[in-house]
Every structure is written in C-alpha cells, then in structure tokens.
C-alpha cells in the first residue's frame, strides 16, 4: 500500500499529529546535543582543575587557591570558593557551604531534562491520538464508499500506522537520553562531592600552608 510513497509523502499521511511529533523531535535532539556538551564540559572542568587546585593548596595555601578559583569556571572552583567563605569556622560549616554550592552547580545539569522526559512520556500518546484519528477517518471513508474496495480506507490506515510509528520514533530516543543523563548527573554529583571533600579539612582550619599529601 505504501511502496510507491516517498518518505515525505508517507509522513504527510500521518496528519497533524506527525507534524507535532516532528517539532518535538527537533526539540528533543537539540536538548540532547546541548546537554551532552554541558555534561562533557562539567566533567572535564572538574577533572582538569582538581590537580591544579590541589597543587596550589599544597604549595601556597587556601588563599592562593581561592584566587585561582576566581578565574576558573568549573563547578569545583565554585564549590571551593563557597567553602573558602567559611574558612576557619570549622569543618561542619565549610562542609555545609560546599554542599549547598554543589547542589546549585548540579541543578544546572538537570536543566531541560524535565522537558526531555516530558517529550519521551507524551510522544506515544500523541502518536496514539493520531492513530485514533486515522482509524476514525478509515471507518468514515469506508462508510462513504460503502465498502467498495480496500483502497477506500488506505489513507486512514496509513495515517494511523504512521502516527503510531512516529510517536515511538520520538519517544524511545528521548526516554533513553533522559535516563542516561539522570544517571550521569548522579555520577557527577558523587564525583564532585568526593573531589570537594579533599579540601574540607584545610578550609575548616583556615590552613594557609596547604594540605598534607596523603598519598
């Protein structure tokens, strides 16, 4: 029934639901690319900056390290500066300040993920809506033609099938990407907490001589 149709013509048979799903697909892909870049930048910033920050603290102390953090855009730099503001007030206060800053930095990773999850969960229902419309159209055409031939319901069946396929096509990648980013955010949270904890004791004491090398 569809062998002589081009891809564009086949999509056109899906009706308005396919148009909506096409827009959602573009939005979904844009979010995936943007989040992938942001996650990569977040991870690279932490891992690249930690050795430099650790070295400065050991050699020059926390004050020099704080100056270095002012010119760095990584999440670890922001967390360190939050702890530095409480330097010398005790490990508990420093830890709380760093934890609060870390939550703020990690919240940036979750940006737009809600949109991606919503697209993944609603796309199948939009496809189902198109399927229902296609079936209604098929029966309407069948009634008008009084069952003359299968070709009379071809457009309605095509709309129903294409809408279902389009809904799944949009939803599956969106759900997979959403789950991947959520898991990645959890890993990055643990990594940031682990790296930041290396500096908690020195900041809590207001240490100007640097951390002891525990290795």
LUMGUZA-973169 format. One line per 10 residues: number of its first residue (from 1); for each residue y, z, x of N, C-alpha, C. Coordinates in Angstrom, 3 decimals. Example, Ala and Ser with C-alpha at 12.3 -4.5 7.8 and 13.67 -1.06 7.14 Angstrom:
! residues 2
1 = -5.690 7.800 13.190 -4.500 7.800 12.300 -3.300 7.800 13.200; -2.250 7.080 12.850 -1.060 7.140 13.670 0.030 7.870 12.900
! end
This chain:
! residues 215
1 = -1.206 0.000 0.816 0.000 0.000 0.000 1.260 0.000 0.852; 1.158 0.627 2.072 2.341 0.772 2.903 2.278 -0.058 4.193; 1.240 -0.886 4.341 1.033 -1.545 5.619 2.128 -2.537 5.985; 2.839 -3.081 5.027 3.876 -4.068 5.311 5.279 -3.469 5.364; 5.360 -2.148 5.287 6.654 -1.493 5.297 7.026 -1.046 6.710; 8.307 -1.211 7.073 8.794 -0.687 8.349 8.976 0.821 8.228; 9.206 1.466 9.369 9.374 2.918 9.356 10.584 3.323 8.513; 11.682 2.588 8.664 12.889 2.895 7.899 12.651 2.698 6.405; 11.969 1.623 6.063 11.684 1.364 4.647 10.780 2.447 4.065; 9.863 2.919 4.886 8.963 3.969 4.431 9.733 5.259 4.179
11 = 10.674 5.574 5.074 11.494 6.764 4.874 12.365 6.637 3.627; 12.858 5.428 3.387 13.693 5.206 2.214 12.934 5.486 0.917; 11.647 5.268 0.964 10.833 5.529 -0.216 10.668 7.021 -0.484; 10.999 7.828 0.503 10.857 9.272 0.322 11.936 9.877 -0.549; 12.991 9.148 -0.804 14.039 9.656 -1.687 14.991 10.615 -1.005; 15.770 11.319 -1.814 16.817 12.193 -1.323 16.279 13.354 -0.499; 15.074 13.807 -0.800 14.511 14.933 -0.046 14.302 14.570 1.419; 13.940 13.323 1.681 13.742 12.890 3.064 15.079 12.818 3.804; 16.124 12.444 3.103 17.463 12.440 3.713 17.849 13.853 4.138; 17.629 14.813 3.254 17.921 16.212 3.571 17.072 16.690 4.746
21 = 15.801 16.339 4.726 14.908 16.740 5.811 15.307 16.082 7.130; 15.815 14.850 7.056 16.287 14.182 8.261 17.458 14.917 8.888; 18.376 15.382 8.061 19.515 16.159 8.561 19.051 17.486 9.168; 18.112 18.130 8.490 17.576 19.388 9.015 16.853 19.175 10.340; 16.198 18.028 10.470 15.502 17.716 11.708 16.476 17.569 12.869; 17.596 16.907 12.627 18.615 16.743 13.667 19.174 18.104 14.079; 19.478 18.940 13.089 19.988 20.283 13.375 18.961 21.093 14.167; 17.713 20.996 13.755 16.642 21.737 14.414 16.493 21.324 15.879; 16.507 20.039 16.136 16.362 19.551 17.504 17.548 19.988 18.360; 18.745 19.923 17.785 19.940 20.347 18.516 19.854 21.826 18.899
31 = 19.387 22.657 17.976 19.245 24.092 18.253 18.186 24.326 19.326; 17.073 23.623 19.236 16.019 23.774 20.238 16.531 23.465 21.641; 17.252 22.369 21.785 17.764 21.978 23.098 18.798 22.989 23.616; 19.696 23.416 22.718 20.726 24.363 23.119 20.133 25.706 23.511; 19.148 26.181 22.737 18.524 27.463 23.043 17.681 27.383 24.311; 17.012 26.263 24.517 16.219 26.099 25.734 17.110 26.182 26.966; 18.286 25.557 26.900 19.233 25.614 28.013 19.754 27.038 28.199; 20.082 27.722 27.109 20.611 29.083 27.187 19.574 30.052 27.747; 18.329 29.926 27.312 17.270 30.814 27.805 17.032 30.586 29.293; 17.046 29.311 29.692 16.837 28.997 31.103 17.968 29.546 31.959
41 = 19.202 29.418 31.476 20.367 29.943 32.192 20.309 31.465 32.280; 19.900 32.112 31.194 19.793 33.571 31.162 18.771 34.049 32.189; 17.604 33.428 32.182 16.535 33.834 33.105 16.927 33.576 34.556; 17.457 32.402 34.825 17.832 32.040 36.198 18.950 32.952 36.709; 19.910 33.264 35.830 21.005 34.135 36.246 20.520 35.500 36.668; 19.581 36.075 35.920 19.041 37.394 36.269 18.299 37.357 37.593; 17.397 36.397 37.707 16.527 36.366 38.876 17.280 36.003 40.156; 18.282 35.163 40.044 19.045 34.770 41.236 20.016 35.861 41.674; 20.562 36.605 40.703 21.599 37.580 41.033 21.025 38.917 41.496; 19.834 39.254 41.065 19.270 40.564 41.404 19.168 40.798 42.911
51 = 18.611 39.877 43.709 18.523 40.145 45.156 19.891 40.335 45.798; 20.881 39.528 45.364 22.226 39.655 45.941 22.852 40.996 45.580; 22.710 41.411 44.328 23.274 42.685 43.887 22.588 43.854 44.584; 21.291 43.780 44.696 20.526 44.832 45.356 20.958 44.974 46.814; 21.183 43.844 47.465 21.588 43.854 48.875 22.970 44.468 49.051; 23.909 44.123 48.163 25.264 44.658 48.261 25.266 46.171 48.055; 24.489 46.642 47.093 24.425 48.086 46.828 23.876 48.833 48.042; 22.846 48.302 48.643 22.232 48.964 49.794 23.152 48.969 51.006; 23.937 47.922 51.145 24.794 47.807 52.325 26.180 48.427 52.133; 26.748 48.272 50.931 28.149 48.670 50.739 28.382 49.662 49.615
61 = 27.404 49.881 48.764 27.565 50.838 47.684 27.904 50.204 46.355; 27.973 51.048 45.327 28.125 50.554 43.965 29.515 49.990 43.697; 30.547 50.486 44.403 31.890 49.965 44.168 31.993 48.506 44.590; 31.446 48.198 45.717 31.441 46.808 46.181 30.589 45.944 45.263; 29.485 46.511 44.793 28.611 45.770 43.892 29.334 45.447 42.587; 30.133 46.405 42.107 30.878 46.178 40.869 31.867 45.032 41.025; 32.509 44.935 42.183 33.441 43.832 42.436 32.715 42.489 42.444; 31.513 42.492 42.984 30.716 41.264 42.984 30.344 40.862 41.560; 30.029 41.848 40.730 29.626 41.577 39.346 30.767 40.978 38.521; 32.008 41.307 38.881 33.145 40.797 38.126 33.248 39.280 38.178
71 = 32.730 38.693 39.245 32.803 37.237 39.399 31.500 36.538 39.037; 30.564 37.282 38.450 29.270 36.699 38.086 29.093 36.730 36.574; 28.510 35.672 36.016 28.373 35.545 34.567 27.001 35.933 34.037; 26.126 36.428 34.893 24.771 36.738 34.437 24.745 37.991 33.577; 23.690 38.126 32.781 23.526 39.303 31.928 23.372 40.563 32.764; 22.724 40.437 33.916 22.521 41.605 34.772 23.856 42.137 35.282; 24.797 41.243 35.583 26.120 41.662 36.040 26.846 42.442 34.950; 26.764 41.965 33.726 27.426 42.653 32.611 26.816 44.031 32.376; 25.495 44.116 32.473 24.815 45.408 32.281 25.173 46.376 33.399; 25.238 45.880 34.618 25.590 46.739 35.752 27.011 47.280 35.598
81 = 27.935 46.421 35.180 29.325 46.858 35.003 29.434 47.923 33.904; 28.627 47.781 32.862 28.630 48.794 31.803 28.167 50.131 32.345; 27.159 50.106 33.191 26.702 51.345 33.816 27.706 51.883 34.810; 28.386 50.978 35.501 29.362 51.396 36.506 30.528 52.158 35.874; 30.876 51.826 34.650 31.960 52.529 33.968 31.616 54.003 33.731; 30.323 54.292 33.710 29.876 55.677 33.531 29.370 56.278 34.835; 29.650 55.616 35.948 29.145 56.056 37.252 29.567 57.490 37.549; 28.608 58.265 38.037 28.879 59.646 38.399 28.793 60.624 37.250; 28.553 60.141 36.029 28.498 61.020 34.851 27.060 61.407 34.474; 26.152 61.047 35.322 24.771 61.392 35.033 23.935 60.182 34.654
91 = 22.669 60.295 34.965 21.755 59.183 34.732 21.626 58.839 33.257; 21.675 59.851 32.380 21.487 59.620 30.951 22.618 58.765 30.378; 23.853 59.116 30.731 24.992 58.359 30.212 25.002 56.939 30.748; 24.695 56.793 32.014 24.629 55.461 32.624 23.554 54.622 31.943; 22.398 55.228 31.722 21.290 54.515 31.085 21.649 54.076 29.669; 22.305 54.960 28.921 22.699 54.611 27.556 23.700 53.459 27.539; 24.664 53.494 28.453 25.672 52.435 28.523 25.045 51.107 28.899; 24.119 51.140 29.825 23.452 49.912 30.257 22.553 49.363 29.152; 21.913 50.264 28.429 21.053 49.829 27.327 21.870 49.154 26.227; 23.019 49.734 25.904 23.880 49.154 24.880 24.382 47.778 25.304
101 = 24.763 47.651 26.562 25.219 46.361 27.070 24.091 45.336 27.072; 22.887 45.787 27.423 21.740 44.886 27.435 21.446 44.350 26.037; 21.578 45.219 25.037 21.361 44.771 23.656 22.368 43.706 23.262; 23.614 43.905 23.708 24.654 42.921 23.406 24.348 41.583 24.062; 23.896 41.623 25.311 23.561 40.386 26.021 22.356 39.694 25.390; 21.370 40.486 24.983 20.163 39.909 24.387 20.439 39.353 22.997; 21.439 39.910 22.311 21.796 39.384 20.988 22.254 37.941 21.079; 22.802 37.574 22.224 23.231 36.189 22.409 22.043 35.228 22.434; 20.911 35.733 22.908 19.711 34.891 22.933 19.210 34.601 21.523; 19.460 35.517 20.604 18.985 35.349 19.233 19.894 34.448 18.404
111 = 21.018 34.046 18.978 21.977 33.217 18.241 21.326 31.911 17.796; 21.472 31.588 16.533 20.969 30.354 15.907 19.454 30.358 15.667; 18.760 31.368 16.162 17.316 31.396 15.918 17.013 31.621 14.443; 17.900 32.351 13.757 17.722 32.538 12.324 17.798 31.223 11.576; 18.702 30.346 12.023 18.818 29.016 11.407 17.541 28.222 11.635; 17.019 28.293 12.857 15.788 27.568 13.182 14.620 28.082 12.350; 14.532 29.400 12.203 13.465 29.969 11.387 13.596 29.593 9.924; 14.840 29.543 9.433 15.066 29.152 8.042 14.657 27.708 7.798; 14.992 26.836 8.742 14.587 25.429 8.615 13.065 25.318 8.587; 12.411 26.055 9.486 10.955 25.993 9.544 10.291 26.491 8.276
121 = 10.899 27.480 7.617 10.277 28.050 6.417 10.628 27.283 5.140; 11.783 26.613 5.134 12.206 25.928 3.897 11.850 24.444 3.871; 11.665 23.840 5.034 11.370 22.402 5.073 10.145 22.013 4.239; 9.029 22.772 4.302 7.884 22.394 3.463 8.206 22.437 1.975; 9.050 23.363 1.562 9.401 23.456 0.149 10.295 22.293 -0.279; 11.170 21.858 0.629 11.975 20.676 0.328 11.068 19.453 0.204; 10.082 19.370 1.113 9.109 18.281 1.020 8.311 18.362 -0.266; 7.951 19.579 -0.668 7.211 19.761 -1.915 8.060 19.344 -3.113; 9.348 19.667 -3.043 10.254 19.243 -4.112 10.282 17.722 -4.220; 10.344 17.056 -3.066 10.296 15.593 -3.076 8.980 15.067 -3.600
131 = 7.906 15.779 -3.296 6.595 15.382 -3.801 6.542 15.454 -5.319; 7.082 16.528 -5.863 7.111 16.690 -7.317 7.932 15.580 -7.961; 9.081 15.276 -7.366 9.916 14.202 -7.898 9.182 12.863 -7.846; 8.449 12.644 -6.763 7.691 11.400 -6.631 6.592 11.287 -7.668; 5.886 12.384 -7.926 4.830 12.371 -8.933 5.415 12.137 -10.325; 6.551 12.789 -10.601 7.217 12.567 -11.891 7.597 11.110 -12.055; 8.129 10.538 -10.982 8.516 9.125 -11.045 7.298 8.234 -11.247; 6.203 8.571 -10.575 4.989 7.769 -10.699 4.475 7.767 -12.141; 4.438 8.943 -12.756 3.974 9.011 -14.150 4.958 8.337 -15.097; 6.246 8.438 -14.780 7.240 7.760 -15.612 7.056 6.245 -15.559
141 = 6.857 5.723 -14.331 6.641 4.286 -14.165 5.338 3.851 -14.834; 4.341 4.714 -14.763 3.061 4.391 -15.388 3.199 4.317 -16.906; 3.992 5.242 -17.451 4.201 5.240 -18.899 4.972 3.997 -19.348; 5.972 3.614 -18.556 6.770 2.441 -18.908 5.936 1.167 -18.860; 5.090 1.075 -17.830 4.273 -0.132 -17.679 2.998 -0.082 -18.508; 2.760 1.070 -19.136 1.574 1.265 -19.970 0.284 1.017 -19.182; 0.320 1.476 -17.925 -0.886 1.391 -17.106 -1.264 -0.013 -16.735; -0.305 -0.902 -16.594 -0.603 -2.300 -16.320 -1.343 -2.503 -14.995; -0.850 -1.848 -13.911 -1.514 -2.009 -12.613 -1.150 -0.846 -11.699; -1.943 -0.629 -10.634 -1.620 0.444 -9.692 -0.266 0.247 -9.028
151 = 0.176 -0.997 -8.899 1.463 -1.270 -8.260 2.612 -0.635 -9.025; 2.407 -0.367 -10.288 3.476 0.205 -11.109 3.829 1.615 -10.679; 2.892 2.316 -10.078 3.145 3.699 -9.653 3.263 3.821 -8.134; 3.268 2.686 -7.452 3.256 2.705 -5.985 4.481 3.408 -5.409; 5.657 3.100 -5.943 6.875 3.704 -5.400 6.878 5.217 -5.580; 6.449 5.676 -6.738 6.410 7.115 -6.983 5.430 7.825 -6.067; 4.260 7.226 -5.870 3.264 7.818 -4.973 3.776 7.815 -3.544; 4.442 6.715 -3.154 4.996 6.636 -1.801 6.025 7.731 -1.577; 6.892 7.938 -2.546 7.906 8.981 -2.430 7.263 10.347 -2.285; 6.215 10.588 -3.050 5.539 11.884 -2.996 4.889 12.115 -1.632
161 = 4.183 11.118 -1.121 3.473 11.265 0.145 4.430 11.379 1.324; 5.457 10.540 1.339 6.414 10.556 2.445 7.170 11.885 2.475; 7.559 12.404 1.321 8.282 13.677 1.273 7.431 14.817 1.812; 6.158 14.825 1.458 5.258 15.870 1.961 5.127 15.790 3.472; 4.898 14.585 3.975 4.748 14.396 5.417 6.027 14.762 6.162; 7.170 14.373 5.607 8.444 14.675 6.256 8.693 16.175 6.314; 8.357 16.881 5.255 8.531 18.328 5.244 7.723 19.009 6.337; 6.483 18.584 6.507 5.636 19.149 7.556 6.124 18.740 8.942; 6.604 17.507 9.054 7.091 16.990 10.336 8.281 17.804 10.833; 9.121 18.237 9.932 10.291 19.037 10.304 9.911 20.494 10.519
171 = 9.046 21.022 9.680 8.738 22.447 9.701 7.907 22.876 10.914; 6.894 22.105 11.251 5.960 22.525 12.305 6.654 22.725 13.654; 7.438 21.757 14.158 8.125 21.999 15.438 9.126 23.153 15.356; 9.806 23.281 14.221 10.804 24.353 14.082 10.145 25.729 14.146; 9.024 25.889 13.473 8.312 27.173 13.484 7.762 27.474 14.873; 7.199 26.459 15.518 6.661 26.646 16.869 7.769 27.040 17.841; 8.904 26.364 17.763 10.024 26.678 18.657 10.566 28.077 18.371; 10.673 28.419 17.102 11.173 29.746 16.718 10.287 30.843 17.304; 8.989 30.712 17.134 8.066 31.720 17.663 8.132 31.795 19.186; 8.269 30.633 19.828 8.357 30.611 21.290 9.605 31.331 21.770
181 = 10.739 31.056 21.141 11.987 31.682 21.565 11.988 33.184 21.293; 11.389 33.598 20.197 11.309 35.034 19.905 10.478 35.748 20.972; 9.356 35.153 21.343 8.529 35.756 22.401 9.259 35.755 23.740; 9.967 34.669 24.031 10.714 34.580 25.289 11.816 35.632 25.330; 12.489 35.849 24.199 13.544 36.855 24.149 12.983 38.242 24.444; 11.793 38.527 23.943 11.161 39.821 24.207 10.844 39.980 25.693; 10.359 38.916 26.312 10.063 38.966 27.745 11.339 39.152 28.570; 12.388 38.442 28.187 13.653 38.565 28.909 14.243 39.966 28.744; 14.060 40.548 27.572 14.547 41.911 27.337 13.853 42.894 28.273; 12.551 42.758 28.402 11.792 43.639 29.290 12.200 43.424 30.744
191 = 12.386 42.158 31.120 12.765 41.854 32.499 14.154 42.410 32.818; 15.099 42.236 31.886 16.452 42.754 32.111 16.434 44.276 32.213; 15.664 44.926 31.366 15.560 46.384 31.403 14.969 46.850 32.726; 13.957 46.123 33.197 13.312 46.505 34.458 14.262 46.353 35.641; 14.975 45.239 35.682 15.904 44.999 36.791 17.063 45.997 36.760; 17.598 46.245 35.572 18.732 47.165 35.452 18.342 48.587 35.839; 17.110 48.963 35.544 16.668 50.335 35.837 16.662 50.626 37.337; 16.618 49.560 38.154 16.637 49.753 39.601 17.954 50.362 40.079; 19.000 50.195 39.265 20.327 50.651 39.690 20.794 51.907 38.941; 20.003 52.378 38.011 20.431 53.504 37.171 20.668 54.768 37.974
201 = 19.780 55.069 38.890 19.895 56.314 39.648 21.129 56.311 40.535; 21.382 55.194 41.224 22.540 55.109 42.108 23.841 55.224 41.322; 23.899 54.587 40.160 25.101 54.656 39.328 25.290 56.050 38.745; 24.194 56.682 38.366 24.281 58.021 37.799 24.833 59.032 38.776; 24.573 58.832 40.075 25.070 59.746 41.104 26.434 59.329 41.632; 26.865 58.107 41.207 28.115 57.594 41.761 27.972 57.296 43.230; 26.781 56.901 43.629 26.430 56.673 45.027 27.251 55.561 45.627; 27.930 55.817 46.679 28.717 54.774 47.355 28.037 54.249 48.600; 26.867 54.798 48.876 26.178 54.365 50.086 25.032 53.434 49.834; 24.731 53.172 48.596 23.686 52.214 48.269 22.382 52.871 47.910
211 = 21.493 52.072 47.440 20.172 52.539 47.046 19.253 52.633 48.248; 18.315 53.534 48.126 17.285 53.589 49.138 16.305 52.455 48.914; 15.847 51.903 49.983 14.864 50.837 49.888 13.496 51.461 49.655; 12.982 51.292 48.435 11.693 51.907 48.092 10.507 51.068 48.514; 10.813 49.871 49.002 9.693 49.014 49.355 9.173 49.388 50.735
! end
